[in-house]
Amino acid sequence: MTSAPTPDVRLPALDRFRLSSRPYVTAVVVVAAFATSDLHDPLVLTLLVVNSLVLAASTVSRRSTGLRLSLAGAGIALVASAAILPLGGTGVAAAFPFLFAGHAGWRFKPSIAFPYAVSLSVACACALWIADHHGVDGWPWAAGLFAGWPVLIGYSRRSRLDALRNARRATDAELREHALAERARIARDIHDVLAHSLSGVNMQLEVADALLDAGRADEARAAVSKAQSLVREGLTETRRAVQTLRQDVLPLVPTMAALVDADGNFRVEGEAVDLDTPQSQFLVRCAQEALTNARTHAPGAAVDVVLRFAAEQVELSVTNGPAPSPPKPVDSTGMGLVGMRERAALVGGSVAAGPDGRGWTVRATVAVPQPH
């Protein structure tokens, strides 16, 4: 039985902590910037307020703000953070350009983030160069060229998050595919079990009806008794099928022997080998479908079921002879053979059915799993 892929594709704990703590980090930076800046200078105060507002707005999801508004905020941040860098008495506020560069790498795709980081570096370098030529003591203008470097940190985090999201989408798609395959497999199991038992019950009840019309009440009661027996067998097979769905290993030979039981002759050729559970289920369901078809289309005919083990493959053959009397016409959906072919495709096996002399033979083969 195939196992479902794990659905647990999550952000690393450190990244989850960073995402959840961004509003608090922003608050700390803003408070520290105000606490270490010269608030008596109107220009410093104005730029400090603008940078703080943009930094606070950057913690809002882009889905809420939209791309245009986010780009507008980034443009304001570029100018305001570059302008505050050369001013004296700004303290922690000088970190704003570096924070905005890292945020751009996280928030925007590379075609936007990297040009923005270059523009921010140039703007900061120009602001420092102009201040230096006007006699303002501060950082050398070349330091401004490093303002955009944090974009690489933001981009690396964005890339890791995108990779994890893609892995999650791939896992979700695999889970959906697995669920659909499991539903189809269960549907085939239900069909095989019910068809095997209900077709026999239907046939015995038809026989009982015909015998009653002929006034042969004793024989009719025997047919009804047989139908009741088939119902009990069907319940047993249903329980066995449900149990099989829960098993990691399906004992093929005992299961096949219990399935054939009084419906035919069963024998094993060769030394039994272990198969994968889906392969064993495939052979069991093929035998079940073949026995149902034999009971329906050749009632009363002898049925031989042979399980042949070879070095490279296991073959199941179910052969029935001609019916003692012509069978009654029955409706058929054809889902039995379709189900067998679907099962064969899933386990890499094959199914063949056709006349064999005056009877009919169904053959199913699977490859023996090779040790790794």
N, C-alpha and C positions, 0 to 999 in steps of 0.2 A: 504494500500500500504506500503510495507516494506521500511524502510529508510536505506540509505547507511551508513556504518560506516565512522567515521571521519578519513581523511587521515593525520591529523596533528599530527605526532609523531616526536617531535624535541628535540634536546639537550636543557637542561636548559640554561638560559642566562649566568649564571656564567661559565658553562663549555665551552660554545661557546666563551666567552671572554678569557678564559684560553688558548684554542686552538689557537685562532687568535693572542694572544699576546706572544706566546712562542718565536718567533724569536726576538722580542724586549727585552724580559726578558734576553734571551741569550746574546744579545749585551750588555745590561747593566752589566751583571755579568762579561763578558770578559773585558770590559773597566775598571770596578772597580777592577778586579784582577790585571790587568797591573798597574793600578794607585797606588795600595797599596802594591805591591811586590817590592823586591830588584832586579831590572833588571840588576845590575852589577854582580850578581852571575850567571855564565853561566849555571849551573845546574838548578837553579830556572827558568831562562829564557827559557831553552829548555823544561822543563816540563810544564811551563805555556803555551807555544805555542802548545805543543801536546794536552794538556787538552782542550784548547780553540778551536782547530780545531775539535776535536772529539765532543765537546759540540755543536758546530755550525752544524756539520754534522748530529747530532741527531734530528735536527728540520726538516730534509728531510724525506718525507714519506718512510716507509719501502718497499712499492711497487716499489719505484724508485730505492732503493739501493739493495733490495734483502735480504733474511735472512742471507746468509753467510757473506756478507759484513757488515751487522748490527752486527752480532756476533763478527766479527773480530774487529770492532770499539769498542764494549763493552769490549773485552779482553784488548785492548790497554788502554781504559779508566780505567779499574781496576788497571792495573800496574802503570800507570802514576799518577792517583789521589792518590793512596796509597803512592807512592813515594814522592809526593809533600807535604803530610800532615805533616811529622815531620820536614821539613826544616824551618829554621828561615827566617823571612822577607817575608812571603808569603801573609799575610793579608787575603783578601777575597778569595784567591785561595784555602784556606783550605775548602771551601764549595763544591769543585768539587766532592768529593766522595759521599756526600749526594745527590747532584743533579743527579749524574749518577744512584744511587740506585733508586730514585724516577722515573727516566726515564725508567729504566729496568722494573719496575712494570707496567708502562703504555704501553710499546712497545712490550714486550714479553709475551707469555703465562706463567702461573704459574710454569710449569715444568722447564722453563728456568730462569724465573725472580727470584724465591726464592733461588735456588742454587747459582745464581750469587750474590744475596745480601749477603748470608752467606759467600761466598768466598771474597767478598769485605770487609766485616767486619773483617774477619780473617786477610786479607792482611793489612788493616789499623792498626789493633792491633799489628801485627808483626812488621810493620814499626816503630810504636811508641815505641815498646818494645826495638827494636834494637837501635834506636836513644837514648833512655833513658840510655841504658847500655854503650853508647859511650860518655856519658856526655853532651848530647844535651838537653838543657832546652826546654820544650814544654808541650804538653798535656800528661796526664798519658796514658799509653798504653790501659787501660780499656775503654777509651773514643772511641777508634777505633772500639770497638764492636758495637757501636750505629750507625756506618756509614751506615749500610744496612737497618736500620729501615724505611727510607722513601719509601722503596719498597711497603710497605703496602698502603701508600697514592696513589702511582701510580696504584697499583692493584685495589683499590676501584674505582678509576676514570675509569679504563678500564672496570671493571665489570658493572658499571652504563651505560657506552657507549654501551657495548655489549647487555645489557638488552633493551636499547632503540632501538638499531638496530633490535633485534629480534622482538620487538613489532611492529616496522615499517614493517618488512617483513610479519608478521602475518596480519597486517592491509591491506597491499597491496594484499595479497592472498585473504582476505575476500572481498576486493573491486572487484577483478577480478571475484570471484564467484558470487557476487551480480550483476555485469554487465552481466555475462552470463545468470543468472536467469532472469534478466530484459529483455534481448534480446529474450529469449525463451517465456516469457510472452507476449511481444509485438507481436511476430510472431503468437502466438495463437490467440491474439485479431484480428490481421489482417485477419487471415484465417477465423475466425468465422464470422466477419462482411462481408467479400467479398463472402464467400460461401453462406451465408444467402440470400444475394441480387442477386448475379449473377446466382445462380441456378434457382431462380424464373424467372429471365429475360430470361435465356436460354430456359426454358420450355415454356414460353409464345411465344417466337419467333418460336420454333418448332411447336407449335399449329398453329400459324399464317401461317407458311409455308405449313402445311398440309391443312389448310382451303383454301389457295390460289390455291393449286393443285385441290381442289374439286370445285373451282369456287364460293366459299362463301366469297366474298370480304368484305361484311359488318362485318361478324364475324371475319375475319382476321384483319380488322382495329381495332376492339374492343380488340383483343389479343395484337396487337402492342401498343395500348393505355395503356393496363394493364402493358406491359413491360416497357413503359416509366414511369408509376407510380411507378413500382418497382425500377427503376433507381433512381428516386427522393427519395424514401424511403431509398435506399441504401446509398445515400449521407447523408441523415439525420442520419442514424445509424452510419455512419463513423464519422460524427461530434460528435455524442453522445459518441462514443467509445473514441475518442481523449479527449473529455471533462472528461470522466470517469477516464482516465489515470492521469489527473491532479487533481482529487478530492481526498480529504482526507476522505470524508464520501460519500458513494453512497446510495441514497434513494432507497431501494430495491423494495418496492411495486409500487411506481409510475413508476420506470424504467421498471419493469416487465409488468405493464399494458400498457405502451406505446409500448413495444416490441410486445406483443401479438396482441393488437388492433384488426384489422379485420381478422387476421389469425386464430383465434380460440376464445373459451370461457375462460375467466379468472375469477377465484374467489380466495378469501383468507379465510382460516379457522384458527380460533384462534386469539389471540391478538398479533399483530406485535411486534417484539423485534428488537433491534439494533444488527447488525452483523458487524464484521470487514469488511473493504472494500474488501480485497482479497476474503473473503467468499461470499460477495454479487456479486462480479464479477464472481466468479465461478458459482453461480446459474443462473445469467443472461446469461452467455455464454452457459451453458447447455441447457437452454430454447431456446436460439437462434439456437443451433445445432439441437435440437430435432424438432423444427418447420421447419427448412430447410429440414431435413430428411423426415418429414411428407409430405411436399410440393413436394418433389422429388419422393418419393416411393409410396405415396398414395395421388395423386393430387385430390382435391375435397372432401377428407374425412373430417369428423367433427373432430376437435381437442379440447380437454379440457386441460387447464393448471390450476393446483391447487397448491397453496402455503400454506402449513400447518405449523403453528407455535405451538410448544409444549414447555414444560418447559426446556427440555434438548437439543432439536434439532429442526431444520427447514428442512422440506422435500418439494422438488419440484417434481411434477409428471406431465408429458406431455403424454397424451394418444390420439392416433388417431384411428379412426375406419377403416374399410376396404375401399379401393378406389372404387368409383362408376364404374370405368372401369380399366382394367389392365394397369399399368403404362408402359411407354416405358423404355427399358433398358438404364441405365445411367452409365457412368464411375465414379468410386469413388476411391479416394486415401486412404480412411480409416483414414485420419488424424483427422477427427472430433472426433471420439470416443477416439483415442489416446490422443488428446488434452484434452478431458474431464477427462480422467483418470489421466493425468499429473496434471491438475488443482486440482483434488480431493486429490492427494497425497500431494500437496503443502499446502493445507488448512486443512488437516486431515479429509477430507470428504470421501464420497463413491458415486459410480455411478453404476447403474444396468440398463440393457436394455434387453427387451425380449418380446415375444408375449403375448398378453392379449386378450384371446378369439379370435376374427377374426381381431383384430387390433394389435397395438404395443404400449408399454409403456416404457418411460424412467424415472427413479427415481434417484434423487440426494439428498443427505442429508449432512448437516453440523451440528456440535455441537454449541450450543449457548454459547458464551463467558461468563464465570463466573466472577463476580466481585472479585477483589483481596482484 
